[in-house]
Structures are given as structure tokens and as C-alpha cells.
Amino acid sequence: MHPVAKAIWYIESHFGRAIALSEIAAMAGMSRHHLSRRFSEMTGQNLNRYLRARRLSVAARQLAGGAQNILTVALEAGYGSHEAFTRAFREEFGLTPEALRARRDLSGLTLQEPIRMSAIDKSNLPSPRIETLDAFVIAGLGADFEPGKAAGIPALWQKFNEYFGHIPGQTDKTAFGLCRMLPGKEGFRYVAGVRVARSDDLPAGFETIHVPAQSWAMFPHESHVNGIAATADAAFRTWLPASGRTIGPFPDVLEFYGEDFDPETGVGRVEIWLPLADQMTNS
């Protein structure tokens, strides 16, 4: 995994709090100077400018959605006061946070979208193991994403990780990411969750997914989590057509995160689970 890809993943997973450039550089395994230079070379953007613009863009979406407390938005964007946030917001977008909240419209604002991390790193597909599992239930937080906008998923995990380990009925310390197409719409819904033994008393905003008993092709993802989209894509485009298998009754791909996966570093056991029908379509 390229150091710049690691830096982008770390920013997208942690920009809800103050992050120092030295912290990002340490995670990427480079000096601040070299990381800043390589970031600019690969993305065409200044690293500090990108981090600032991402935080303010997320804040702008919250305000346009009618966020009640501007100070809370400011703190979540990494600013220590309403005044500092207002000054940075006006410099970025040319209007105050109060003005944007009042008009509830993002038109005319140039928002910084997440850089597509999967385009930086490619994945070599390993051989899967085939397992049949009993039915189980996943509970977690979900959000809809437009085509090509999957780079915002780490921010969803950042929010979900605040609940991890304290979810009623959580059965273990593993986690799942579920990606499913939206019926009749472009884009997809992504859910970050855990396996639960029951679906009552869940935190507000949580949703449940009932996964049926079926077989799975389980592909280990052998590099940084940043490149997981490439492994999923290769499983569909390369392995599935060559295997003679077909997609099972549960049509959605699962990302599996083992107990040793570290959300701070993006390193640990990660797998792509491809649902399979019981019978092969050809020999």
C-alpha cells in the first residue's frame, strides 16, 4: 500500500477529530516533508489544504441539512471555538455557517469530495476458501452513496466505531461491512455493523440485516484495508465467471473484519465474502 493511500485512508477515518500532520505522516511511514511532497505529486493537492477542505465540506453538508448546534458542528470539524470555525468557513465558502443553515442549499459551494483511494492501489486476488454458514443478523449504521463515491465509507466507520463493543446483543469483536444496490436507483447502500444475537434495544439510527444460511467464497484481503474495493471487484469480475458458480439468494457482498483488525492503522485480518448458490452451473 502506497504511503499516500494510507494517508488518505487515515484522514477519511479520523477527520472527526483534530489530526496533526505528524500523526498522519507517522501512520504513512514517512516524514512530514516527504509525505506532503508525495501527496501533492499524486493528488495535485496540498495535504493540509485537503484535510481542511474535507472537514469543512462535511460541516457544510451538516449545516445544509439543518444541524441545530453550530458549535457541535465546529467541534466535530476540529475547531475549538465558534469564532475560529466561522472564520475558516467564510474563507472556504464565502458565507457564514449561519447563512448556509438558513438557506439549506449547497448550490454554488465547491465541496471537497474524498479522493478515490482504490484508484491508487490495486489488489492481487488470492484463492478463496468455501464455507457454509448458518443464518445470522447484522446490526449497524448505514448510508447511501452515489456511484464512484465509496471513498466516504471510512467516515461512516468512524461514526460506527463509537458504538463498537457496546451494542446490545453484540456476539463478538468481529465486524462486517455490507454493500447492497439500491432498487431502482443508481448508487448503493453501505452498512457498517456487527453480528448480534437480538435486534431489540439497538441505538437510534441502527438498522438490521438478516443474512440467510448459505455458502460463501471467502477471499483474504492481504494488504491495507484501503484497497479492499479492488479485491471485491476482482472476486466478481475474475473469480466468479471462471469458477462456474453463481451468486446466492443473499445477493450482497460482505466485508469481514477479524478481531485483530485495527481501525486506527487499517491493518489486520480482512476478508471479502462472496455469497454463492449451492450448485455449480457447470462442471
C-alpha positions as CSV (number, residue, x, y, z in Angstrom):
1,M,0.0,0.0,0.0
2,H,1.4,3.3,-1.1
3,P,2.1,5.8,1.8
4,V,-0.2,8.4,0.2
5,A,-3.1,5.9,0.1
6,K,-2.5,5.2,3.8
7,A,-2.6,8.9,4.5
8,I,-5.9,9.4,2.6
9,W,-7.5,6.4,4.4
10,Y,-6.3,7.8,7.8
11,I,-7.7,11.2,7.1
12,E,-11.1,9.8,6.0
13,S,-11.2,7.6,9.1
14,H,-10.2,10.3,11.6
15,F,-11.1,13.8,10.4
16,G,-13.8,14.0,13.0
17,R,-11.1,15.0,15.5
18,A,-8.0,17.1,15.4
19,I,-5.3,15.4,13.4
20,A,-1.7,16.7,13.3
21,L,0.3,16.3,10.1
22,S,3.0,14.5,12.1
23,E,0.4,11.9,13.1
24,I,-0.7,11.3,9.5
25,A,3.0,11.1,8.4
26,A,3.8,8.6,11.1
27,M,0.9,6.3,10.1
28,A,2.1,6.5,6.5
29,G,5.7,5.7,7.4
30,M,7.2,8.9,6.0
31,S,8.5,12.3,7.3
32,R,6.1,15.2,7.1
33,H,8.1,16.8,4.4
34,H,8.2,13.8,2.1
35,L,4.6,12.9,2.7
36,S,3.4,16.4,1.8
37,R,5.5,16.3,-1.3
38,R,4.3,12.9,-2.4
39,F,0.7,13.8,-1.6
40,S,0.9,16.8,-3.9
41,E,2.6,14.8,-6.7
42,M,0.0,12.1,-6.6
43,T,-3.2,14.0,-6.0
44,G,-2.4,17.5,-7.2
45,Q,-3.5,18.9,-3.8
46,N,-1.8,20.3,-0.7
47,L,-2.2,17.8,2.2
48,N,-3.1,20.4,4.8
49,R,-5.5,22.1,2.4
50,Y,-7.2,18.8,1.6
51,L,-7.7,17.9,5.3
52,R,-9.1,21.4,6.0
53,A,-11.4,21.3,2.9
54,R,-12.7,17.8,3.8
55,R,-13.6,18.8,7.3
56,L,-15.4,22.0,6.2
57,S,-17.2,20.2,3.4
58,V,-18.6,17.6,5.8
59,A,-19.6,20.5,8.1
60,A,-21.3,22.3,5.2
61,R,-23.4,19.2,4.4
62,Q,-24.5,19.0,8.1
63,L,-25.5,22.7,8.2
64,A,-27.4,22.5,4.9
65,G,-29.2,19.6,6.4
66,G,-30.3,21.8,9.3
67,A,-27.9,21.0,12.1
68,Q,-29.2,22.5,15.3
69,N,-26.0,23.3,17.1
70,I,-23.3,25.1,15.1
71,L,-20.7,24.8,17.9
72,T,-21.2,21.0,17.8
73,V,-20.5,21.0,14.1
74,A,-17.5,23.2,14.7
75,L,-16.0,20.8,17.3
76,E,-16.6,17.8,15.1
77,A,-14.8,19.6,12.3
78,G,-11.7,20.0,14.6
79,Y,-12.2,23.7,15.6
80,G,-12.0,24.8,19.2
81,S,-14.5,27.7,19.0
82,H,-17.4,29.0,17.1
83,E,-15.4,32.0,16.1
84,A,-12.5,30.0,14.6
85,F,-14.9,27.8,12.7
86,T,-16.9,30.7,11.3
87,R,-13.7,32.4,10.1
88,A,-12.4,29.3,8.4
89,F,-15.9,28.5,6.9
90,R,-16.2,32.0,5.5
91,E,-12.7,31.8,3.9
92,E,-13.6,28.5,2.4
93,F,-17.1,29.1,1.1
94,G,-17.7,32.9,1.2
95,L,-20.6,32.8,3.6
96,T,-21.1,32.1,7.3
97,P,-22.3,28.8,8.8
98,E,-25.5,30.5,10.0
99,A,-26.2,31.7,6.4
100,L,-25.8,28.3,4.9
101,R,-28.0,26.7,7.6
102,A,-30.7,29.3,6.9
103,R,-30.8,28.7,3.2
104,R,-30.5,24.9,3.3
105,D,-28.8,24.8,-0.1
106,L,-25.3,23.7,-1.2
107,S,-25.6,25.1,-4.7
108,G,-22.7,27.5,-5.5
109,L,-20.3,25.8,-2.9
110,T,-17.2,24.0,-4.1
111,L,-17.1,21.0,-1.8
112,Q,-14.0,18.7,-1.4
113,E,-15.1,15.2,-2.1
114,P,-13.0,12.3,-0.8
115,I,-10.2,11.2,-3.1
116,R,-10.9,7.8,-4.6
117,M,-8.4,5.7,-2.7
118,S,-8.9,2.5,-4.6
119,A,-7.5,4.2,-7.7
120,I,-4.1,4.4,-6.0
121,D,-3.7,0.8,-5.1
122,K,-4.6,-2.4,-6.9
123,S,-5.3,-5.8,-5.4
124,N,-4.0,-9.2,-6.5
125,L,-6.8,-11.8,-5.9
126,P,-5.9,-14.7,-3.7
127,S,-7.7,-18.1,-3.8
128,P,-10.8,-18.2,-1.6
129,R,-12.0,-20.9,0.8
130,I,-15.6,-22.1,0.6
131,E,-17.7,-22.3,3.8
132,T,-21.4,-22.8,4.6
133,L,-22.7,-20.7,7.5
134,D,-25.9,-20.6,9.4
135,A,-28.2,-17.6,9.2
136,F,-27.2,-14.6,11.3
137,V,-28.2,-10.9,11.9
138,I,-26.0,-7.8,11.4
139,A,-26.9,-4.6,13.1
140,G,-25.2,-1.3,12.3
141,L,-25.2,2.2,10.8
142,G,-25.9,2.7,7.1
143,A,-25.7,5.4,4.5
144,D,-26.4,5.8,0.8
145,F,-23.6,6.5,-1.6
146,E,-23.6,7.7,-5.2
147,P,-21.7,5.7,-7.9
148,G,-18.0,6.3,-7.6
149,K,-18.3,8.0,-4.2
150,A,-17.3,5.0,-2.0
151,A,-14.3,6.9,-0.6
152,G,-16.7,8.4,2.0
153,I,-17.2,5.0,3.7
154,P,-14.3,5.4,6.2
155,A,-16.2,8.3,7.8
156,L,-19.2,6.0,8.3
157,W,-16.9,3.5,10.1
158,Q,-15.5,6.4,12.2
159,K,-19.0,7.1,13.4
160,F,-19.9,3.4,13.9
161,N,-16.7,2.7,15.9
162,E,-18.0,4.9,18.7
163,Y,-20.6,2.2,19.4
164,F,-18.4,-0.9,18.8
165,G,-18.2,-3.2,21.8
166,H,-21.3,-1.6,23.5
167,I,-24.0,-2.7,21.1
168,P,-26.8,-4.7,22.8
169,G,-26.6,-8.3,21.7
170,Q,-23.2,-8.0,20.0
171,T,-21.9,-11.5,19.8
172,D,-18.1,-11.0,19.3
173,K,-15.4,-8.5,18.4
174,T,-15.6,-9.0,14.6
175,A,-17.3,-6.6,12.3
176,F,-19.0,-6.6,8.9
177,G,-19.3,-4.1,6.0
178,L,-22.3,-4.8,3.8
179,C,-22.7,-3.2,0.3
180,R,-26.0,-3.6,-1.5
181,M,-27.5,-2.0,-4.6
182,L,-30.4,0.4,-4.2
183,P,-33.5,-1.0,-6.0
184,G,-34.5,1.2,-8.9
185,K,-31.7,3.7,-8.2
186,E,-28.1,4.4,-9.1
187,G,-25.6,4.0,-6.3
188,F,-25.6,1.7,-3.3
189,R,-26.2,1.5,0.5
190,Y,-23.3,0.6,2.8
191,V,-23.8,-0.7,6.3
192,A,-21.1,-0.9,9.0
193,G,-22.1,-3.4,11.6
194,V,-21.6,-6.4,13.9
195,R,-23.2,-9.7,14.4
196,V,-26.0,-9.6,17.0
197,A,-28.0,-12.2,18.9
198,R,-31.1,-10.0,19.0
199,S,-32.3,-6.8,17.3
200,D,-34.1,-5.0,20.2
201,D,-32.7,-2.1,22.2
202,L,-30.4,-1.0,19.4
203,P,-29.0,2.5,19.3
204,A,-31.0,5.1,17.5
205,G,-30.4,5.1,13.7
206,F,-29.3,1.4,13.7
207,E,-30.7,-1.0,11.1
208,T,-30.6,-4.7,10.9
209,I,-29.9,-7.1,8.0
210,H,-30.9,-10.8,8.1
211,V,-28.3,-12.9,6.4
212,P,-29.7,-16.3,5.3
213,A,-27.9,-19.7,5.7
214,Q,-25.8,-20.2,2.6
215,S,-22.3,-20.8,1.2
216,W,-19.6,-18.2,0.8
217,A,-16.4,-17.8,-1.1
218,M,-14.1,-16.1,1.4
219,F,-11.2,-14.1,-0.1
220,P,-8.4,-12.9,2.2
221,H,-7.5,-9.3,1.5
222,E,-3.8,-9.3,2.0
223,S,-2.9,-5.6,2.1
224,H,-4.0,-2.4,3.7
225,V,-7.8,-2.1,4.0
226,N,-7.7,1.0,1.7
227,G,-7.5,-1.4,-1.3
228,I,-10.4,-3.6,-0.3
229,A,-12.6,-2.4,-3.2
230,A,-10.1,-3.9,-5.7
231,T,-10.4,-7.3,-4.0
232,A,-14.2,-7.2,-4.2
233,D,-14.1,-6.1,-7.8
234,A,-11.7,-8.9,-8.8
235,A,-13.8,-11.5,-7.0
236,F,-16.8,-10.6,-9.1
237,R,-15.0,-9.9,-12.4
238,T,-12.3,-12.6,-12.4
239,W,-13.0,-15.5,-10.0
240,L,-16.8,-15.8,-10.3
241,P,-17.0,-16.2,-14.1
242,A,-14.1,-18.7,-14.1
243,S,-15.5,-20.7,-11.1
244,G,-18.8,-21.8,-12.7
245,R,-20.6,-20.6,-9.5
246,T,-23.5,-18.2,-9.3
247,I,-24.5,-15.6,-6.7
248,G,-26.6,-17.0,-3.9
249,P,-30.0,-15.9,-2.6
250,F,-28.4,-13.2,-0.5
251,P,-27.0,-11.1,-3.3
252,D,-24.8,-8.7,-1.3
253,V,-21.1,-8.8,-0.7
254,L,-19.8,-8.8,2.9
255,E,-16.6,-7.4,4.2
256,F,-15.4,-9.3,7.2
257,Y,-13.1,-7.7,9.8
258,G,-11.4,-10.0,12.3
259,E,-10.8,-9.4,16.0
260,D,-7.2,-8.4,15.2
261,F,-8.2,-5.7,12.7
262,D,-7.0,-2.3,14.0
263,P,-9.2,0.6,12.8
264,E,-6.5,3.0,13.8
265,T,-4.0,1.6,11.3
266,G,-6.2,-0.2,8.8
267,V,-4.2,-3.4,9.3
268,G,-5.3,-6.8,10.4
269,R,-7.5,-9.7,9.1
270,V,-9.9,-8.6,6.4
271,E,-11.9,-10.8,4.0
272,I,-14.4,-10.4,1.2
273,W,-17.3,-12.8,1.4
274,L,-19.0,-13.6,-1.9
275,P,-22.4,-15.3,-1.5
276,L,-22.8,-18.5,-3.5
277,A,-25.7,-20.6,-4.8
278,D,-25.5,-24.2,-3.6
279,Q,-25.0,-25.8,-7.0
280,M,-22.4,-25.1,-9.7
281,T,-23.8,-24.0,-13.0
282,N,-21.3,-26.2,-15.0
283,S,-18.5,-28.7,-14.3
